[in-house]
Amino acid sequence: MDENLHSLARRLIELRMAHADLDDRIDGGTADAGSDELELRRLKKRRLLLRDEIVRLEIELEPPGPA
């Protein structure tokens, strides 16, 4: 069980780093007037998918308490 939690926690860190990298790339792309609109849309979609995966792993690592 601890090994599984460790790997999930590691995966969560990796996803957060990838999300932050995409944030930087997207922010840099919007500042650049000649940026490719299609590429920017792809980056934003990828960022949303990463965010969904991050939320899913956070819930899995820390399930909500009883209501």
N, C-alpha and C positions, 0 to 999 in steps of 0.2 A: 504494500500500500504506500509506504513512504517513497519507494522508487517511482511509483506512478505520480504522486504529488510533486516530486522533484522534477520530473520530466514536464509536467503541466506548467509548473512555475517557470521553468526554463523557457518553454515555448511561449508563455505569456510575455516574458521579457523580450524575446526575439521579435514577437509581433509588435510590441510597443516601440521597439527601435525602428522596425520597418515603417511603422505608421509615422513616426517622427521624421524619418528620411523623406517619406512622401510629402509630408507637410512642407518641408524645406523646398523640395522640388516644385511643388505646386505654387508656393509663394514666389519662388524665383521665376516661374513661368508666367505668372500674372503680371509681374513687374516688367517682363520683357515684351515689348510691343510686337515683336515678330514671332511670338511663340505659336506653335502649331495647336490650333483649337482642338483637333481630334485627339492629339496626344494628351492634352490637358484634361479632356473629358475621361480618357482612359485612366489617367493617374487618379482622378477623383473617384472613379468607380472602384478602383483597386483599394483606395484608402477607406472607402465605406465598407468594403468586404473585410478588410483587416479589422476595422472597428467592431463589426459584428462578431468576428471570431474572438476578439479580445473580450467582449462582453460575455460571450458564451463561456470562455475559459474562467473568467472571474466568478461567474455564477457556479461553475463546477467546482472551483477551488474553495469557495465560501458560500455554501448553500444558505438560503434564507432561513432564519429561525422560525419556530412555530408561531402561528398567528395568535 
